[in-house]
Amino acid sequence: MASKLADQQPAISEDEFVKPNEEPHLKGIPEDKRELYLSYAAKDAEWKAFHTKKLLRKVDLRLLPLLVLMYLLNILDRSNLAQARLGSLEKDLNMTGTDFNLATSILFIGYLLMQLPSNLLLTRIPPALYLGGVMTIWGVVSAAQASVKSFGPLLACRILLGVVEAPFFPGAIMLMSSWYKRQELTHRIAWFYSGSSLANMFGGLLGAGILGNLDGVDGIAGWRWLFIIEGVITTGTAIISSFVLPNFPASSKWLSDEERSFAEWRLVDDAKEADDADSVTLKAGLKMALKDYRVYLFILLQHISLLSQAFQYFFPSIVNTLGYGHIETLLITVPVWFATFLVSLFVTYTSGKTGDRSIHIICLMLVSAVGNAIATGSTNMGARFFAMFLMPMGAVSAYQIIVAWVANSFPRPLVKRSASIAICNMIGNTANIYGSYMYPKSAGPQYIPGGTANAVICLVVAITAYMLRLVHIHENRKLERVESEAVSGLEEESSEGRNVGFRYIY
């Protein structure tokens, strides 16, 4: 059962025990702002609920639709190679054997190299400018893939595409965690990550439309039109996002002074620590992240979770084993990803409402394990089609909860949270480098090696989530013991330096 204290956080300073009503988490905040924060804290629940609803409506409308669209295009530009494969890509570029697997996996080399430095830079550069800028570049690179004449230049484009796409995902998660309280974040991340399911859904529709209607138009192959059209859409969206995407609460001019202050206070009240980007240096924040042993457990969880989703980059090819034509295959993928989108919204909503992370992840990974087992062990078309719903509905939905769990588990300071998110995402994504070889074309139509391995990996993800549940229960007991000793007159703090009342979510 999730911790009931996850969002109830009285306070203690990092160097001495202080009574909760002294609001020690406001220490170091300017006097005028401290008085304002204390006035917010003194308001009744009805006043807080009204102003929270009003603020979140503004933030949601300004932040979420644009981030969903940006992530949709991020995934679309990364995975459209799978749709292009159903055209004449491999024939035109003389690709043979595992060339397609290499083109898929090599993107993540560049992707990994930029994860950590970009997320640390994001604490110093306005997110709208930074994320909009890198998105413009990846849109241009994505469109440039249409001009390649051989396999080598395609690989070069894929590496560069990985480099410029890398900042977006961890940057967007970090940005959202700077606006939403922990209870609010999980469901918002679900909406954000829905861009992945929507990308796969619209990717199938776009792929079917472009490959089916533009192949050969003006002497240009359909797969080249696919890269051109999607790259142009991305570049246009990027330019708009540079002007519209919000930055951090303190610097958001589209809110009134009172709304900005209230937005900042909510986060301070949630974590009982001020979220000051300049309070800790980049080097110190990175060290804090690397010294926290839980980071390595979350790295493992995120890594194997992404490995369990390796089928995504080959999904059209897997669905193609049902025996339909290329265009029909792309259309068949649409309801699968739409169902995944709906399931992810539901489970992340219940995860946020209950405060649970681990049990949701465990149940979802068991669903995905069953899907992989059916798809691998059966040749019945109906059973395999049903299994293709279960695979992403379980694995993709679970990953959204994992991403939120990482951000929830390292609340302050900002630089440590940013580094932790980036490290987990960076090393987690190494799974895509070798995971792409789990589904060689020669293993079709059942893809027994990849499907069997994925079923086992899903079970390992569930076990790891349970381990982290036990770890957080253990850490919460340590925090309770430290608080009890402090109340008894012993000046002692937890190994994490967390404030009194703080509890890790599990």
Summary of the structure (lengths in Angstrom):
residues: 506
radius of gyration: 23.5
end to end distance: 8.1
largest distance: 81.3
contacts: 1855
relative contact order: 0.15
helix: 77%
strand: 0%
